[in-house]
Amino acid sequence: MSSVVAVDVELENFMELGSYLHRTSPAIMELRMTENGPPNATEILQSLSTNVEHAKELVAKCSSGARSVMDDELKNIIEQLEGVINDIGEALGKIPSSTFDNHEYAETAIRSLSREMRNARFQENGIQQSDMIETKLENLSVEETESREEKSLVPISNEEPRRLSSQKDETPRLVDFLKGMNYGAHENNSQSFSTLPQLAEYIEPLYETFFCPLTKKIMDDPVTIESGATYERRAIAAWFEKSKDGSDIVVCPTTGMKLHSRVLNTNIALKTTIAEWKERNEATRIRVARTALSLATSEAMVLDAIRDMQILARKRRYNKEQMHNIGITKLLPQFLDHEDLKVRCEALDLLCLLVEDEDGKAIIAKTKAIAETIKMLSSNYSSERHASLSFLLELSKSELLLENIGSTAGCILMLITMKYNESTDAFAAEKAAETLKNMEKCPKNIKRMAENGLLEPLLNHLVDGSEEVQMEMVSYLGEFVLEHDMKTRVAERTSEALIKMVHSGNSLNHKAAFKALVQISSHHPSTKTLVDAGVVPIMIEEMFTRRINNDLMDSKEEAAGVLANILECGIDPETLQVNKHGHTITSHYSIYNVAHLLKCSMPDKLNVNLIKILLSLTKLPKPFATVVSVIKETEVCHTVIEFLNSPMEELTIAAAKLLITLSTHMGHTIAEGLCKTQGLPESLITKFDTDRIAKKHAVSVNLLAKLPHQNLTLNIALLEQDIVPIILNRIRDIQRGETRATRYASIYLEGLVGILVRFTATLYDSEILHMAIEQNLTSVFTDLLVRTAGSDEVQRLAAVGLENLSSQSINLSRAPEIMRPKKKSFLAKCLSLGPQKDGKMGRRIRLCPVHRGACSPATTFCLLESKAVERLLGCLDHENPKVVEAALSAICTLLDEKVDVERSVEVLSEVDAVRHVLGVLRDHREDGVWQKSFWVIERFLMRGGDRDASDISNDRVLPSALVNAFHRGDSSTKQVAENILRHLNRMPNFSDNMVM
């Protein structure tokens, strides 16, 4: 390569020859140094040596000072050049695979180089015929090439390349040389890295005087000694030190002259010349690399250029400025999406160096580098991830780029994920954490981190930041929805700071802090932290003592919301002190003020929260009594009833829930209030979207169902609005699946059935009785016993409705005046199958054996005629004791003293009622169920036959149940148990021993 500089003709071909020899050197070193050398190593080395010597001879023939070379001889030299390259390629091809062990990349590189050299072809005039050259470039002249570079690339320099010889006008064509190097064949060869620096030295000549005689390297600090020789300061100083140890005589390493002085004089002229040469050389290398990047004909060419620029960028800052100026910094981002992994990583490493100054960062901000780098964070290759993280970390040191980085989709999320995966990749975790820390300087990034699960930066700045920063952080906190576990952390860290902001005079801080407190308090585990921080008295003060105006109304709403959330979490309200006077949230003072606020014309949202506070207080007996007392005292009940007409669904639901809770203590007052309010009570049923059952609809109808059933005023009001047909139609729609199923469908059905049941409690009213007969409510309830849509409550309500209807059967059933019937069979008596004839009309009359008259499901509500008995007995097998108790109550109406008990017992015996009732005692232990079961059993013992008595006496569970009820039951249950025990002869009958 050093000899080629002196060549006068066919320079391009000789440069290519030199490059081939240069690329062959690693293979030669491998053959000489490997311990696993092939048997033919000597033969291969001899062949290579012969060809190298031949190449030297060819170079000498064409070097300057040699005799003129004739055209025929020049053609012969070109052919010999081809032969040298071809022979070397053949020799390299003989290296066996075993030589490379497991280094596949080395074998691939040598095989590729061998193939290329065997196919190499040269021609005169420097025209290369290799297939690797693009045809459209090989015919360009020097001027055209330079013009093409100026038009299609970023300008490199206005200077022309330095001429090799002043005697010749020909200048080595840089573009053709780079193409001719054909980097693709040695892309895995680590020594190819030196190609571009050598090319720069070829363009910017290097002088022998630059080299230190001792180190054989270019000097940085040349000094001249007494002999006149010049050395690198460190090298000659080390020489002197070494000589001192052996002898007192010191000689010049070059001249051998004895030295009397060891003074080292800086060679300023040479030092300046070398420094200038280095600057020119480095500038040339940068321009060469810029051209190589622009051409980018192979991965190896790009890698060589990037790696050389990495060295230059590390040497001096001025080189970075040069790279900025000639467009390298702007050009590099296009290699971030290169198909080759090494190119992408090396480009990132170089960019990382170039953006260490603000100029580089400013250039990168205008490119696609940030977006491409963030894509690389999800790479499967750790080297690529690490390089991209290092680059991002460097970029994050500039506040100008923080917004750009943070706003790129997925950036913060991926960085947070890497930060928490320390066990998987410790390096990535460390770099990601450092980058995120830098990005905290941009408040918007803090918000993005919180949205992606990293709350600590926001909390830290909220607690420790300036007032302006705190205001911004708390506003962010109130904007997005926190996960429950996040709410707990926020409460622990920021409770005191938020409470302090509430007390501050800054209205924006005040409002933002309240929003944050409402969200935090919505998670029950967080509320204890807030209570311990003293939030309750502050919320009470905000609600009760601050003046009411538009600016503070939102704060009142939110204060009530926080207090409602605290009460809903289950904390004992008796322990929540609201002021320094000792009042608690359950005291008359607190509840009265809440009720008073409800009576005022407050915003709907505030009213919702106030009602929630009262609802929470009604969960405990003592505050419940106080709530009822205050509502009666303040007459706020009518206000709550009016909320049922509110267009705000949440307020309607809250009001209905409170009224349902209060209905057990002031149900008639609520019912009367409903009837006096315009649009009520009918709107609670009629305002319904048939396609969707919402929570509002379910709660509204349940309010009507829960109010006292005996309230005739409310029942008449509903009847006059023709509500019953609407209810029946909706029940049928739900049972048929014609109404869209929602989670509130079951509750809504319960409310509808409950409203029907309430009518059965006032059948003494003629209009209601007429409606029950007309709508055949007995059949409706009987059908609901089995078609309940999975609701136990519907079954219970249906049984209650049948009980109420059946109680009226004895009054509605009338025996006609007929001739005495003939004696019938026992079966005919039980089933009333025997016909009777009316003496006047001659019609056959079917008499009910229990009610002693003509019965039907519609007109007399007879359970026997409606076939409800069998379904009620089926309900006795239910797991829910409330359903069982209601079914027993309905059956008991058939054993009342007003009916024919003996005949009723006979009918019930036919359907095996005793067995069902005895089964209830085995499955349930509730007092109400036992009392009714014992009552039925007593009737069968007193009025039934021997079969029933035998079944009862032989039951194994009954005696223990009776004894248990006798010892632990209430007075009524105990009395019935005692009667049964006497019938079973398990207790003495004192009346038999009394003396008459």
LUMNUPA-677853 format. One record per residue (C-alpha): residue in one letter; x, y, z. Coordinates in steps of 0.1 Angstrom, whole numbers, plus 2048, in hexadecimal, padded with zeros to 3 digits. Each point is the difference from the previous one (the first is absolute). Layout:
LUMNUPA-677853
AXYZ;...
This chain:
LUMNUPA-677853
M800800800;S81D818808;S8107F87DE;V7E08077ED;V803825808;A81D8037E8;V7EE7F07E2;D7FB8167E2;V7EA7EB7EA;E7E17E9806;L7FE80E823;E7DD7F3805;N8087DD7F8;F81E800817;M7EC80F81C;E7E77E47FC;L81D7E7800;G80C810820;S7DD7FD810;Y7FE7DB7F7;L8227FA80F;H7F681381F;R7E07EC804;T8157E07FC;S81680881E;P7E87F281B;A8007DE7EE;I8267FF7FF;M802809825;E7E77E4808;L8147E77ED;R82080A812;M7F2802823;T7E67E5803;E8087E1814;N7E77ED7EA;G8128077E0;P7F87EB7E1;P8197E87F1;N8038157E0;A807820814;T8248027F3;E7F57FC7DC;I7E581B804;L819819810;Q81A7F97E6;S7E78077E4;L7F5820811;S82480B805;T8087FA7DC;N7E28157F4;V80881C818;E8248027F3;H7F28007DC;A7E981D809;K81D81480E;E8127FB7DF;L7E280C7EC;V7FD81F816;A8258087FB;K7FD7FF7DA;C7E581A801;S80E81681C;S80D8237FA;G8248017F5;A7FD7DF7ED;R8048007DB;S7E28087EA;V7E87E37FD;M7F47F87DD;D7DC7F87F9;D8067DB7F8;E8147FC820;L7E5813814;K7E67E87F3;N8167E380A;I80480F823;I7DA803803;E7FC7DB7F7;Q81B7F7819;L7ED81481B;E7E17EB7F9;G8167E1802;V80E80A822;I7DD80780E;N7F27E07F1;D81C7EB80E;I7FC80F823;G7DB7F87FE;E8087DC7F7;A8187FD81D;L7E780E819;G7E67E77F3;K8177E380A;I7FD809825;P7EB7E4810;S7E2807816;S8117F081E;T81981D802;F7E481880B;D7F37EA81D;N7DE80E809;H8068237F2;E7E77FF7E4;Y8038257F9;A8257FC7F8;E7FA7E37E9;T7E48137EE;A81781E7FB;I81D7EC7F2;R7EA7EC7E9;S7EF8207F3;L8228117FB;S80D7E17ED;R7E28007E9;E8048247F8;M8257FE7F9;R7FC7E37E9;N7E78147EC;A813821800;R8068107DE;F81581F7F7;Q8038167E1;E81681C7F5;N7F6824808;G7F47F7823;I7DF7F17F5;Q7F57E4816;Q7E97E57F3;S7F57F1821;D7DC7F8803;M7FE812821;I8028237EF;E7E18127F5;T8028067DA;K7F1823803;L81C80B817;E81F7F07EF;N7FE8177E2;L7FF821813;S81C8187FC;V81181181D;E7ED8207FA;E7DF7ED7FC;T8067ED820;E807820813;S7E18107F1;R7EB7E2809;E80D802824;E7F7825802;K7DD7FA7F2;S7F57E0811;L814802820;V80681981B;P81E8147F5;I8207F380E;S81981C7FA;N80781B7E7;E8247F67FE;E80D7E87E6;P8117E180D;R825804805;R8137F47E2;L8187E3805;S81A80E7E8;S8068237F3;Q80D7F17E0;K7E07EF7F7;D7DD80E7FB;E7EF7DF807;T7F07FE823;P7F57DF80F;R7DB7FD7FA;L7F27FD824;V7DE7F47F6;D80E7E57E9;F81A7F681A;L7E57FB81A;K7EC7EB7E8;G81E7EC7F5;M8087F7824;N7E17E9800;Y7FC7FF825;G7E67E5800;A81A7E47FE;H810809821;E7E480D815;N8097E781C;N8258097FF;S80881681E;Q81F80E7EF;S7EC80F7E4;F7F981C819;S8218117F6;T7F88047DB;L7F0822801;P81C810816;Q81A7F27E7;L7ED80F7E4;A800822812;E8267FD804;Y8037F87DC;I7EE8207F7;E81281481B;P8247F47FD;L8127F481F;Y825807806;E81A7EA810;T80B81C817;F7DE7FD811;F8097DE80E;C8137FA821;P81F7EA7FA;L7F87ED820;T7DB7FB7FF;K7FC8007DA;K7E1815806;I7F68237F7;M80C81781B;D7EA816816;D81B812813;P8207FF7EC;V82080A812;T8248047F4;I81E7F3814;E82580A7FF;S8077EA7E2;G7E78137EB;A7E87E27FD;T7DB805807;Y7EB7E8815;E7DF7FD812;R80580F822;R7F37E2814;A8147E87EB;I822811803;A7FA807825;A7FA7DB805;W8207F87EC;F814817816;E7F27F1820;K8087DD7F3;S82480A7F7;K80580F823;D7FA7DF811;G81A7EE7EC;S81C8197FA;D809824806;I8078047DB;V7E180A7EB;V8007FE7DA;C7E880B7E6;P7EB7E27F5;T80280B7DB;T82380E7FB;G8127EE81D;M81082180A;K809804824;L7EA819811;H80D81881B;S7DE810805;R7DE7F2804;V7ED8207F9;L7E17FA7EB;N7F881E7EA;T7DD8027F1;N8028007DA;I7E681B7FC;A8028017DB;L7FB7DB7FC;K7E67FF81A;T7EC81B7EF;T8047EF7DE;I7F47DF80E;A7E3810811;E7F68127E0;W8047DF7ED;K7EA7EE819;E7E581A7FC;R8027FE7DA;N8017DA802;E7E27FE817;A7ED8197EB;T8087EB7E1;R7F57E0812;I7DF81180A;R7FA8097DB;V8097DD7F5;A7E97F181A;R7E48187F5;T8047F57DC;A8007DB80B;L7E0805813;S7F08127E3;L8097E47E8;A7F87E4819;T8077E57E6;S8057E581C;E7FC7FB825;A8267FE804;M8068217EF;V7E6810818;L80F7EF81E;D82480B7F7;A7F48247FC;I7EC801821;R81C7EF814;D81A8187F3;M7EA81E809;Q7FB7F1823;I826802805;L8018237F3;A7E380C814;R8117F3820;K8218127F7;R7F5824800;R7E0815802;Y80A8127E0;N7FA7E07EC;K7DD7FE80D;E7FA8237F4;Q80D7F77DE;M7E97E27FE;H7E3817809;N80A8197E5;I8047E87E3;G7DF7EE808;I80B7DF810;T7EB80581F;K7E28067EB;L8087E37E9;L8057E581B;P7DC7FC80B;Q7F77F07DE;F8167E280B;L7EB7FA81F;D7E77EB7EC;H81C7EE7EC;E7FB7DB7FC;D8227F880F;L8017FF826;K82580B802;V7F981E7EB;R7E380B816;C8147FB820;E81F8127F3;A7EB81D7F3;L7F0804823;D8227FF810;L80D81C7E9;L7E0814805;C8057FD825;L8228117FD;L7F381B7E8;V7E480B816;E81680681E;D7FF8257F6;E7E08157FC;D8068057DB;G7FE7DB7FA;K7E07FD814;A7F181D7ED;I8077EE7DF;I7F27DF80C;A7E081180C;K7F88077DC;T8057DC7F4;K7EE7DF805;A81B7F4817;I7EC801820;A7E27ED7F2;E8177E67F0;T8147FC820;I7E07FA815;K7F67E57E8;M8217EF806;L7F97FE826;S7EA7E27F9;S81B7EE7EC;N8077DB807;Y825808800;S80F80D820;S81C8127EE;E7E78157ED;R7EB80781F;H81E80B813;A80C8167E4;S7DE8117FD;L7FE805825;S822810802;F7F68177E3;L7DF80A811;L812806821;E8178187EF;L7E38127EE;S7ED802821;K81B81780E;S7F281C7EA;E7E081080D;L7F880A7DC;L7FB7DC7F6;L7ED7F381F;E7DD8087F2;N8097F07DF;I80C7E0810;G7E47FD819;S7E58077E6;T80C7E47E9;A7E77E3802;G80B7E4817;C82081080B;I7F8805825;L7ED7E0803;M81E7EC7F3;L819812816;I7EB7FA81F;T7FD7DB7F6;M8267FD7FD;K805813820;Y7ED7E5814;N80F7E37ED;E822802812;S8037DB804;T7FD7FB7DA;D81781B7F4;A81381481B;F8118187E7;A7DF8097EF;A7EF805822;E81C81880B;K8008147E0;A7DA8027FE;A7FE80C824;E81A81B7F9;T7ED80B7E1;L7DF802812;K81181481C;N80C81A7E6;M7DD8017EF;E7F180B821;K80C8237F8;C7E28027E8;P7DF801814;K7ED7F07E3;N8177E2802;I7F87FC825;K7DC7FE7F7;R8077E77E5;M8147EB818;A7E3800819;E7E87F67E4;N8177E37F8;G8027F4824;L81E81380E;L7F281781A;E81F807815;P80C81E7EC;L7DE811802;L7FD7F9825;N82480C807;H7FA8217EE;L7DE804810;V80E7FC823;D8228117FC;G7FC8177E2;S7FA8267FF;E7DD80D803;E7FD8037DA;V80C7DD7FA;Q7E97F381C;M7E28107EF;E8097F07DF;M8057DE80F;V7E0800814;S7ED80B7E0;Y80F7E27EE;L7F67EA81D;G7DC80A7FD;E7FF7FB7DA;F8057DB7FC;V7F17E1810;L8167EF81A;E8017DB806;H7F67F5823;D8237F780B;M80C8227F3;K7E6812815;T80F7F081F;R82380B7F8;V7F48237F7;A7ED803821;E81F7F5814;R8178197EE;T7EA81E7FA;S7E580281A;E81181B815;A80A8147E1;L7DC7FF7F1;I7F180A821;K81881E801;M7F580A7DD;V7DC7FF80B;H80881A81A;S8148157E8;G7F28207F3;N8077F67DC;S7DF7F77F1;L80F7EB7E4;N8147EB81A;H7E17FE816;K7EB7F27E4;A81A7E87F2;A8087F2823;F7DB7F9806;K7FD7ED7DF;A81E7EB809;L7F27F9823;V7DF7F47F1;Q8117E77EA;I8187F381B;S7E37FC819;S7EC7EB7E7;H8187E2809;H7F67F4822;P8237F680C;S80C8247FA;T7E5810816;K8117F6821;T81F8137F5;L7EB81F7F8;V7EE7FD821;D8207FD813;A80D81F7EE;G7E281480D;V7EB8047E1;V7DE7FC810;P7FE821813;I80C8127E2;M7E57F17EA;I7E680981A;E80D824802;E7FE8027DA;M7DC7F4800;F7F181281E;T814820807;R80C80E7DF;R7E98187EF;I7ED7F37E2;N80A8107DF;N8077F47DD;D8267FF805;L7FE7E881E;M7E27EB7F6;D8157E67EF;S8157FD820;K7E17FA814;E7F67E47E8;E8227F1802;A803803825;A7DF7EE804;G80D7E67E7;V81F7FA815;L7EB7FC81F;A7E87E97EF;N81C7EA7F4;I80F7FF823;L7DF7F580F;E7FA7E67E5;C8217EF808;G7F47F1821;I812816819;D7ED804820;P7EF8227FD;E7FE804825;T826805800;L80081B7E6;Q802821812;V7F681E7EB;N80A81E815;K81280B820;H7DF800813;G7FF7DA801;H7E47FB7E6;T8037E07EB;I7F27F97DE;T7E37ED811;S7F681C817;H7E08147FC;Y81581E7F6;S8107EF7E2;I7E17EE7F4;Y7EA820804;N8188147EB;V8017E67E5;A7DA7FF7FF;H7FF826800;L8168017E1;L7E97E87EF;K7E3818804;C81381C7F0;S8028047DB;M8217EE7FB;P8107F27E1;D7F57DD7F8;K8237F1805;L80280F823;N7DE7F2808;V80B7DD7F4;N81E801818;L7EA80D81D;I7E87E37FB;K81D7E77FF;I80B80E822;L7DE7FA80F;L7FD7DE7F0;S8217F5810;L7F580D822;T7E07EA7FE;K8157E0800;L804802826;P7E2800818;K80881F815;P8088187E3;F7E37F27EC;A7E880B81C;T8108227FF;V7FD8037DB;V7DB7F7801;S7FA81981C;V81281C7EE;I7EE7F97DF;K7DE801812;E80B81F812;T80C8137E1;E7E57F27E9;V81B7F97E7;C7EE7E07F5;H7EC8137E6;T82080F7F1;V80E7DE7FC;I7E07F47F0;E80281C7E7;F8237F47F6;L7EF7E27F1;N7F58177E3;S82480C7FA;P80E7FC7DD;M8217F6811;E7FF7DA802;E8197FE81D;L7EB817815;T7E17ED7F9;I8107DF80A;A80F80F820;A7DF80F80A;A7ED7DF7FA;K8197EC814;L7FD81881E;L7DA7FE7FF;I8017DA7FE;T81680081F;L7E9819813;S7E17ED7F5;T8027E881E;H7FC81E818;M7EC8197EC;G7F27ED7E3;H7DD80E802;T80E824800;I8147F87E1;A7E27F07EF;E7EA81E807;G81C8177F4;L8027ED7DF;C7DB8047FA;K802825806;T81E8067E9;Q7F88087DB;G8097E47E9;L8037E781B;P7FD7E3807;E7F77F57DD;S82080E7F0;L8147E8815;I7F27E57E9;T7F68107E0;K8218117F9;F8117E17F2;D8147F87E1;T7F27DE7F5;D8217F77F0;R81680481E;I7FB7FC826;A815819812;K809803825;K7E881D803;H7E27EB7F5;A8097E4817;V80481781F;S7E08147F8;V7E97E27FE;N80F7F181F;L7F8820813;L7DB7FA7F8;A8047DC809;K810807822;L7E881A80C;P7E57F3818;H7E97EA7EC;Q7E2809815;N8018257F6;L7E08027ED;T8068247F3;L81F7F57ED;N7EF7E17F3;I7E28137F3;A81781A7F0;L8127E57ED;L7DF7EF7F7;E7F28207F2;Q81E8047E9;D7F97DE7F1;I8227F380B;V7F77DB804;P7FE7F87DB;I8218117FA;I8107EB81C;L7F17DF7F3;N80C8077DD;R82480780C;I8007E1815;R7F67EC7E1;D81A8117EB;I81C7F8818;Q7F47DB804;R7FF7FD7DA;G8228107FB;E7F281C7EC;T81181A816;R8258047FD;A8117EE81D;T814816817;R80E7FB823;Y7E381480D;A7E57EA7F0;S7FC7E981E;I7FD81D818;Y7E78127E9;L7EB7E07FE;E8007FE826;G7F3824802;L7E47FA7E7;V7F47E1813;G802812821;I7E981B7F2;L7E77E57F7;V8027F1822;R7F9822811;F7DE8007EF;T7F87DE810;A804810823;T7E18177FA;L7E87E97EF;Y7E580E817;D7FD81D7E8;S7E77F77E5;E8148107E4;I81F7ED808;L7ED7E0805;H7F08057DE;M8228057F0;A80E7E1811;I7E37EB7F2;E8028107DE;Q8267FB7FD;N7FE7DD80F;L81D807818;T7FE7DD80E;S80C7F17E0;V81A81B7FC;F8107F8822;T7FC7DB7FB;D8138037DF;L81C815811;L8067E4819;V8137ED7E5;R80881A7E6;T815817816;A81E8097EA;G8167F281B;S7F481881C;D7F87F2822;E7EF820809;V7E77FD7E4;Q7F67DD80C;R7FC80E824;L7EB81D7F4;A7EB7E97EB;A7F97EA81E;V7F781F815;G7E880B7E5;L7F07DE7FF;E7FD800826;N7EE8227FF;L7E97F57E4;S7F87DE810;S7F7812820;Q7E380F7EE;S7F47E07EF;I7E97F681D;N7EE8227FD;L7FD7FE7DB;S7F57DC7FD;R7DA7FC803;A7ED7DF802;P7E28017E9;E7DE7F480C;I7FF7DD7F2;M7F07DF808;R8127E9818;P8197ED7EC;K8027DA800;K81B7EF812;K8218027EE;S81F7EC800;F81D80B815;L81480A7E1;A7E38147F3;K7FE812821;C8258097FF;L80180C7DD;S7DD80F7FE;L7F97ED7E0;G7DD7F7809;P7E78177EE;Q7E3811810;K7E180E7F0;D7F2822807;G7DB7FB809;K7F581E7EB;M8178007E2;G80A7DB7FF;R8258097FC;R81B7EA80D;I81381281C;R8237F680B;L805807825;C822806810;P8067E781C;V813819814;H7EC8207FB;R7DE7EE7FE;G7F58147E1;A8058067DC;C82580A7FB;S81680A7E3;P82480E7FE;A7F48227F3;T7E0807814;T8087F1822;F8267FC7FE;C7FD7DC80A;L8227EE803;L7F17DE7F8;E7F080C7E0;S81F8127F4;K8167E1806;A816816816;V8027E781D;E8187E87ED;R81781D7F7;L7FF80E824;L80A7DE80D;G81C8007E7;C80D82080E;L8047EE822;D81F7F07F1;H8108227FA;E82180980F;N7F5823809;P7ED7FF822;K7ED8207F7;V7F17EF7E2;V7F77E1815;E7F081581B;A7EB8137E7;A7F57E07EF;L7F67F1822;S7EC820808;A7ED7FC7E0;I7F97DB807;C7F4809823;T7E38147F1;L7F17DE7F7;L8017F4824;D7F181F810;E7E27FB817;K7E98127E7;V8047E57E6;D7F77DB801;V8207F5811;E7F87DB7FF;R7F98017DA;S81F8167FB;V8167E7813;E7F27E47EA;V8098137E1;L82280980C;S8067DC80B;E7F97F47DC;V81D8167F4;D8187F481C;A801822811;V80C7F1822;R81F7F17F0;H80A8227F2;V7FA812821;L8147E6813;G81C8057E7;V801825808;L8097F8824;R81E7EC7F4;D80E81C7EA;H7F8820813;R80480D823;E7F08237FE;D7E580881A;G7E780D7E7;V8037E07EB;W7FD7E981E;Q7E281280E;K7EC7FD7E0;S80C7DC7FB;F7F57F6823;W7DF8117FB;V7F97EC7E0;I80B7E0811;E7E980781E;R7E38047E8;F8077DF7F0;L8037EF822;M7DF80F80C;R7EC7FC7E0;G8127E77EB;G7FD7DB7FC;D8147E380D;R8188017E3;D80A824807;A8047F9825;S8167E27F9;D8168147E8;I80481B81A;S8067E881D;N81B7EC7ED;D81481E7F5;R8227FF811;V8088257FD;L7DF80E80D;P8057F7826;S822811802;A7F381E7EE;L7E2802817;V8167FE81F;N81881A7F2;A7E28177F9;F7F17FA822;H82180A811;R80B81D7EA;G7E380C7EB;D7EA81F806;S7E07FD813;S7EB7F87E2;T8177E67F1;K8047F1823;Q7DB7FC804;V7FB7EF7DF;A81D7E8807;E7F17F8821;N7DF7F77F1;I8107E97E6;L8147EF81C;R7E07F9813;H7F07F17E0;L81E7EA7FD;N7FD7F6825;R82280F808;M7F281781A;P7E57FA81A;N7DE80E7F9;F7F7812821;S7DB8037F7;D7FC7DA802;N80B800825;M7EB81D80B;V7E57F8819;M7DE8097F3;
